[in-house]
Amino acid sequence: MLTRLMMLAAALLFNVATGIAAPVDFKGKSITLYIGYGVGGSYYFYAQLFAHNLPRHLPGQPSIVVQSQPGAGGVRLLNEAAVKYPGDGTILFMPPDTTVVTQLLLPQGLAYDARKFKYIGTADQQNTFWVMKRGPKASLDGMRQNETFISGSGKGSTGYMIPALAGPLLGLKIKPISGYGSSREMILAMERGEADGTLQAWQVWKQSRPDWFQPGGNGVPVIQIGVAADPDAPPTPLLRDLVAPADRPVASLFDTIGIIGRSLAAPPSMPDDVLAALRAAFQKMLVDPAYIAESQQSQLRILPKSGEELETAIQAAFANVTPEALKRGRDLTE
């Protein structure tokens, strides 16, 4: 026994002396996976899907526990991830799909920089769909003629920022209502008559209210936000195609929403070797038959993007934005 301990100590000293890092191993550890919204929404369901399946592909097979940390449309989570969370892999988070656009348009009070987070991968790229309750307001003309209430979680959420921007660009009479903790609560607000509509990823609508989109159903998609039309959704015009040509750069500020979708990320301080291990495990998880079966059973779509691809897209969003589009967008959403 003593000889074995001496050999292990000698190996450790050799690795330190030669600069060779010990292999990443999560054995005996527990990982906390944070979401910036309440339970019962698509972030929660994807987080549970990750928690059930990612550990099998990580060295040491740690457990993963999902925790909700709602606040300000996900901004509270992002600020804490930037300044408080350790980078050793024991705390991960699902970045809100508005992570980039919030930083671009509402930078006040932010402690995070989206370019510095370590992106592990995207499970599903998701366009955001503006859906109205069937009735006189369920069209662009209807919203131009009638005061329209849209439910959201906070100022950094799609339920606030997109209507705040699209209202002036399209001449809509929009009144955002904030304070809802999850997509489930926002949709229930429509059913209770508190709101006329809300904005959610198509996955949310497809999973929670599929009957709304049958002929004569209660939901009417009026706008979608993304780089290209969602292949699984009813034909719905893209915001970028509805605004005047001069306003397309402003509408394009929201393109990263679909790309980020339902992703997994880590704090900026995470070492490269830990990030590499998590990225490799995430890619293995995506093709694992057990993961695919659970995602199908839970009606959670798989339209992935690697961590490297997501990182490149986010860096490009900041590099390509024009000062003019940024100023116009900020003027409209502040």
C-alpha positions in Angstrom: 0.0 0.0 0.0 2.8 2.4 0.9 4.6 1.6 -2.3 1.5 2.4 -4.3 1.0 5.7 -2.6 4.6 6.6 -3.3 4.2 5.7 -7.0 1.1 7.9 -7.2 2.9 10.8 -5.5 5.9 10.4 -7.8 3.6 10.5 -10.9 1.9 13.6 -9.6 5.2 15.3 -9.0 6.4 14.3 -12.5 3.3 15.8 -14.1 3.7 19.1 -12.2 7.4 19.3 -13.0 6.9 18.5 -16.7 3.8 20.7 -17.1 1.6 17.7 -18.0 -2.0 18.2 -16.8 -3.8 15.4 -15.1 -6.7 13.9 -17.2 -10.1 15.5 -16.6 -12.1 13.4 -14.2 -15.5 14.2 -12.7 -15.6 11.0 -10.5 -17.4 11.6 -7.2 -18.4 15.1 -8.3 -21.9 16.7 -8.7 -22.5 19.2 -11.5 -25.2 21.9 -11.0 -26.9 23.0 -14.2 -28.6 26.4 -13.9 -31.4 27.8 -16.0 -32.4 31.5 -15.9 -36.2 30.8 -16.0 -38.7 29.0 -13.9 -39.5 25.3 -14.1 -42.0 24.0 -16.6 -40.6 25.7 -19.7 -38.4 24.5 -22.6 -35.2 25.5 -20.8 -36.2 23.3 -17.9 -37.1 20.3 -20.1 -33.8 20.5 -22.1 -31.8 20.9 -18.9 -33.4 17.7 -17.5 -32.6 16.0 -20.8 -29.0 17.0 -20.5 -28.9 16.0 -16.8 -30.2 12.5 -17.6 -27.8 11.8 -20.5 -24.6 13.9 -20.4 -23.1 12.2 -17.3 -22.7 8.8 -19.2 -20.3 10.5 -21.6 -18.2 12.4 -19.1 -15.1 10.9 -17.5 -16.1 9.7 -14.0 -19.8 9.9 -14.8 -20.8 12.7 -12.3 -24.4 13.4 -11.4 -26.1 16.6 -12.7 -28.7 18.5 -10.8 -30.9 21.2 -12.4 -31.5 24.4 -10.6 -33.7 27.4 -11.6 -32.4 30.9 -11.1 -34.9 33.2 -12.7 -34.6 37.0 -12.9 -34.6 39.8 -15.5 -35.2 37.6 -18.5 -32.1 35.5 -17.7 -29.8 38.4 -17.1 -29.4 37.5 -13.4 -28.1 34.1 -14.4 -25.6 35.5 -16.9 -24.2 38.1 -14.5 -23.6 35.4 -11.9 -22.1 33.0 -14.4 -19.6 35.8 -15.4 -18.5 36.8 -11.9 -19.4 34.0 -9.4 -19.5 30.6 -10.9 -16.3 28.5 -10.7 -14.7 27.3 -14.0 -13.9 23.8 -12.8 -16.9 22.2 -14.6 -19.0 21.7 -11.4 -21.4 24.6 -12.5 -22.8 24.8 -16.0 -25.7 26.9 -17.4 -28.1 27.2 -20.3 -27.6 30.7 -21.8 -30.8 32.5 -22.7 -31.3 32.7 -26.4 -31.2 36.5 -26.0 -27.7 36.5 -24.4 -26.1 38.4 -27.3 -29.0 40.7 -28.2 -29.4 41.7 -24.6 -25.8 42.7 -24.4 -26.0 44.6 -27.7 -29.2 46.5 -27.0 -29.5 46.7 -23.1 -25.9 46.8 -21.9 -26.6 48.8 -18.7 -26.2 46.8 -15.5 -24.6 43.8 -17.3 -21.6 42.1 -15.7 -21.1 39.6 -18.5 -19.6 39.5 -22.0 -21.2 36.9 -24.2 -17.9 36.5 -26.1 -16.1 35.2 -23.0 -18.4 32.4 -22.0 -17.2 28.9 -22.9 -19.8 27.3 -25.3 -20.2 23.5 -25.1 -22.9 23.0 -27.8 -26.4 23.6 -28.9 -29.0 20.9 -28.8 -31.6 22.7 -30.8 -31.6 25.9 -32.8 -34.9 27.6 -32.3 -36.5 30.5 -34.0 -38.8 32.6 -31.8 -42.4 32.8 -32.8 -44.7 35.7 -32.0 -48.1 34.1 -31.5 -51.4 35.9 -30.9 -54.7 34.6 -29.5 -57.1 34.2 -32.4 -59.3 37.3 -32.7 -59.2 40.9 -34.1 -55.6 41.5 -32.9 -54.1 38.4 -34.5 -52.6 40.1 -37.4 -50.2 43.0 -38.1 -53.2 45.2 -39.1 -55.0 44.2 -36.0 -52.1 45.2 -33.8 -51.8 48.5 -35.7 -55.4 49.3 -34.9 -55.7 47.9 -31.3 -53.6 48.2 -28.1 -52.0 44.8 -27.8 -50.6 43.2 -24.6 -47.6 40.9 -24.8 -46.4 38.7 -21.9 -42.7 38.3 -21.1 -40.4 37.6 -18.2 -38.4 40.9 -18.1 -36.6 43.6 -20.0 -33.9 41.2 -21.2 -36.4 38.7 -22.7 -37.8 38.2 -26.2 -41.2 39.1 -24.8 -40.0 42.6 -24.2 -37.2 43.4 -26.6 -38.7 42.1 -29.9 -42.1 43.8 -29.4 -40.3 47.0 -28.2 -38.3 47.0 -31.5 -41.0 45.7 -33.9 -43.7 48.0 -32.6 -42.1 51.2 -33.9 -40.7 49.5 -37.0 -44.0 48.0 -38.1 -46.4 50.6 -36.5 -47.8 48.3 -33.9 -49.6 49.4 -30.7 -47.7 47.2 -28.2 -47.8 47.1 -24.4 -45.3 44.6 -22.9 -46.3 42.9 -19.6 -43.3 41.6 -17.6 -42.9 39.5 -14.5 -43.8 36.0 -15.8 -41.4 33.3 -14.7 -41.6 30.8 -17.5 -43.0 30.2 -20.9 -45.8 28.1 -19.3 -46.9 31.2 -17.3 -46.7 33.5 -20.3 -49.0 31.1 -22.3 -51.4 30.7 -19.4 -51.6 34.5 -19.3 -53.0 34.4 -22.9 -55.5 31.7 -21.9 -56.6 33.8 -18.8 -57.0 36.9 -21.0 -54.2 38.8 -19.3 -52.2 39.0 -22.5 -53.1 38.9 -26.2 -49.9 37.1 -27.2 -46.4 36.1 -26.3 -43.1 35.1 -28.0 -41.7 31.6 -27.6 -39.4 29.2 -29.4 -41.3 27.0 -31.8 -40.4 24.0 -29.7 -42.3 25.5 -26.8 -45.5 26.1 -28.9 -45.2 22.6 -30.5 -44.8 20.9 -27.2 -47.2 22.8 -25.0 -50.1 23.8 -27.3 -50.0 21.7 -30.5 -53.8 21.9 -30.9 -53.6 25.7 -31.1 -52.1 25.4 -34.6 -54.6 23.1 -36.1 -57.3 24.6 -38.4 -59.3 27.0 -36.4 -57.1 26.7 -33.4 -56.5 29.3 -30.7 -53.0 30.4 -31.8 -52.0 32.5 -34.8 -48.3 32.9 -35.6 -47.7 36.4 -37.0 -43.9 36.8 -37.0 -40.9 34.6 -36.6 -37.4 35.7 -35.7 -34.3 33.9 -37.0 -31.8 33.6 -39.8 -34.1 31.4 -42.0 -37.6 30.1 -41.7 -38.1 27.2 -39.2 -38.6 24.0 -41.2 -41.1 22.5 -38.7 -43.4 25.5 -38.3 -46.4 26.8 -40.3 -45.4 29.4 -42.9 -44.8 32.6 -41.0 -43.0 35.8 -42.2 -39.5 36.6 -40.8 -39.2 39.9 -39.0 -36.3 40.9 -41.3 -38.6 40.5 -44.3 -41.4 42.7 -42.8 -39.4 45.8 -42.0 -38.3 48.4 -44.4 -35.0 47.6 -46.2 -33.2 50.3 -44.3 -34.3 48.7 -41.0 -33.1 45.1 -41.9 -29.7 45.6 -40.1 -31.6 46.5 -36.9 -34.0 43.4 -37.2 -30.9 41.2 -37.9 -29.6 42.0 -34.4 -31.9 39.2 -33.2 -30.5 36.5 -35.5 -28.4 34.9 -32.8 -31.6 34.0 -30.9 -32.2 31.0 -33.2 -28.6 30.0 -33.3 -28.2 29.9 -29.5 -31.5 28.1 -29.1 -31.2 25.6 -26.2 -27.5 25.4 -25.5 -25.0 24.5 -22.8 -22.3 26.9 -21.6 -19.7 27.4 -18.9 -18.1 30.4 -17.1 -15.2 32.3 -18.7 -12.6 30.8 -16.3 -13.1 27.2 -17.5 -9.7 25.7 -18.6 -9.4 24.4 -22.1 -9.0 20.8 -21.1 -12.2 20.8 -19.1 -14.0 22.6 -22.0 -12.7 20.0 -24.4 -13.9 17.1 -22.3 -17.4 18.7 -22.0 -17.6 19.4 -25.7 -16.6 15.9 -26.6 -19.2 14.4 -24.2 -21.9 16.7 -25.5 -21.3 15.6 -29.1 -21.4 11.9 -28.0 -24.6 12.5 -26.1 -26.4 14.0 -29.2 -26.0 10.7 -31.1 -26.6 8.4 -28.1 -29.7 6.3 -28.8 -30.9 6.7 -25.2 -30.7 10.5 -25.6 -32.5 10.4 -29.0 -35.3 8.2 -27.5 -35.8 10.5 -24.5 -35.9 13.6 -26.7 -38.5 12.0 -28.9 -40.6 10.9 -26.0 -40.4 14.4 -24.5 -41.1 16.0 -27.9 -37.8 17.9 -27.8 -36.3 18.5 -31.2 -32.6 17.8 -32.1 -31.1 20.4 -34.4 -27.6 20.7 -33.0 -24.6 23.0 -33.4 -21.1 22.4 -31.9 -19.6 24.6 -29.3 -17.0 25.8 -31.8 -19.7 26.8 -34.3 -21.7 28.6 -31.7 -18.6 30.5 -30.5 -17.8 31.5 -34.0 -21.4 32.7 -34.7 -21.4 34.8 -31.5 -18.1 36.4 -32.2 -19.3 37.2 -35.7 -22.5 38.8 -34.4 -20.4 41.4 -32.5 -17.9 41.9 -35.3 -20.5 42.5 -38.0 -22.9 44.8 -36.2 -22.8 48.4 -37.5 -22.8 51.4 -35.1 -25.9 52.8 -36.9 -27.9 49.6 -36.4 -26.8 49.3 -32.8 -27.8 52.9 -32.0 -31.2 52.5 -33.7 -31.9 49.3 -31.9 -30.9 50.8 -28.5 -33.1 53.9 -29.1 -36.1 51.7 -29.8 -35.7 49.2 -26.9 -34.5 51.4 -24.0 
